[in-house]
Amino acid sequence: MKQSLLHIALVVRDYDEAIAFYTQTLNFTLVEDTYQPAQDKRWVVVAPPGARETTLLLARAATPEQAAFIGNQSGGRVFLFLQTDDFWRDYHEMVARGIRFVREPKDEDYGTVAVFADLYGNLWDLIQRKDAQ
């Protein structure tokens, strides 16, 4: 048996602002943006450069309960982990594009890591693992 995670839903305030952030600021690829008239919503999928399996499904909050979790989907913990093959290249590019890092780069036993916030405040690790070098 082989299984994998296909999409991770990320609750967003607005499709277009989220698409702009993820494609222009984080350099992700827009994989799909399809209107679903039966549900009056869009199916919006983005992926980091070179991603093969797991993608982000940008899901616009449809209720006040969902909207309450925008930017805090994991209760203040790091929510997503963006692995890179060149930490310093990506770190400097992200800083130049205005990404706000909330924890500066640090060398750990497992690799080099820094924590950044997305446009809503969700926390991400940018990480280059030592075993992936």
C-alpha positions in Angstrom: 0.0 0.0 0.0 1.2 3.5 -0.8 -0.5 6.6 0.5 0.4 10.3 0.5 -1.0 13.6 1.5 -2.4 15.3 -1.6 -3.7 18.7 -0.5 -3.5 20.6 2.8 -6.4 23.1 3.1 -5.3 26.6 4.2 -8.2 28.9 5.2 -7.8 32.3 3.5 -9.7 35.6 3.6 -9.7 36.1 -0.2 -8.8 33.9 -3.1 -7.0 36.6 -5.2 -4.9 38.1 -2.4 -3.9 34.6 -1.3 -3.0 33.6 -4.9 -1.0 36.8 -5.3 1.0 36.2 -2.1 1.7 32.5 -2.8 2.6 32.9 -6.4 4.3 36.4 -6.4 5.9 36.5 -3.0 6.6 32.9 -2.2 7.1 31.9 -5.9 4.7 29.0 -5.8 3.0 27.8 -8.9 -0.7 28.2 -9.4 -1.7 24.6 -10.2 -5.5 25.1 -10.5 -8.1 27.8 -10.2 -11.5 26.4 -11.1 -14.9 27.9 -10.2 -17.4 25.5 -8.8 -20.8 27.0 -9.4 -22.8 24.4 -7.4 -21.0 25.5 -4.3 -20.2 29.1 -5.4 -16.6 28.7 -4.5 -13.3 28.2 -6.3 -10.9 25.2 -6.2 -7.5 26.9 -5.9 -4.4 24.9 -5.6 -0.8 26.2 -5.3 2.5 24.3 -5.0 6.1 25.2 -4.2 8.6 25.0 -7.1 9.4 21.4 -7.9 6.7 19.9 -5.6 5.4 16.6 -6.7 2.9 15.3 -4.2 1.5 17.7 -1.5 -0.1 21.0 -2.5 -2.0 23.7 -0.7 -5.7 24.1 -1.3 -6.5 27.8 -0.7 -9.9 27.6 0.9 -11.8 30.9 1.4 -13.5 31.1 4.7 -17.3 30.6 4.2 -18.5 31.1 7.8 -17.6 33.4 10.7 -16.4 30.2 12.5 -13.9 29.4 9.7 -12.8 33.1 9.4 -11.8 33.0 13.1 -9.0 30.6 12.2 -7.5 32.6 9.4 -3.8 33.1 10.3 -4.0 30.8 13.3 -4.8 27.4 11.9 -2.4 25.7 14.3 -2.9 27.6 17.5 0.3 29.7 17.2 2.6 26.8 16.4 4.5 26.4 13.2 1.9 25.0 10.8 3.7 24.2 7.6 7.3 23.2 6.7 8.8 24.5 3.4 11.8 22.3 2.6 14.5 23.8 0.3 17.6 22.5 -1.4 19.4 25.9 -0.8 18.4 27.6 2.4 20.4 30.8 2.0 19.3 31.3 -1.6 15.6 31.1 -0.6 16.0 33.0 2.7 17.6 36.0 1.0 15.1 35.9 -1.9 12.2 35.7 0.6 13.6 38.6 2.7 13.9 40.7 -0.6 10.3 39.9 -1.4 9.1 41.2 2.0 8.5 37.9 3.9 8.6 38.6 7.6 10.8 36.2 9.5 9.8 35.8 13.2 12.8 33.6 14.1 16.1 34.2 12.5 18.1 31.4 10.8 19.6 28.9 13.0 21.8 25.8 12.5 20.3 22.8 14.3 21.3 19.2 14.4 18.8 18.4 11.7 19.5 21.3 9.4 19.2 25.0 8.9 15.8 26.6 9.8 14.1 29.9 10.2 10.4 30.7 10.9 8.4 33.1 8.8 4.8 34.3 8.7 2.5 34.1 5.7 0.3 37.0 4.8 -2.3 36.0 7.4 0.2 35.2 10.2 0.4 31.4 9.9 3.9 30.3 10.9 6.1 28.3 8.5 9.5 26.7 8.8 11.9 27.3 6.0 14.2 24.3 6.3 17.1 22.7 4.6 17.6 19.3 6.3 21.1 18.0 6.7 20.1 14.5 5.4 18.7 16.1 2.2 22.0 17.9 1.3 
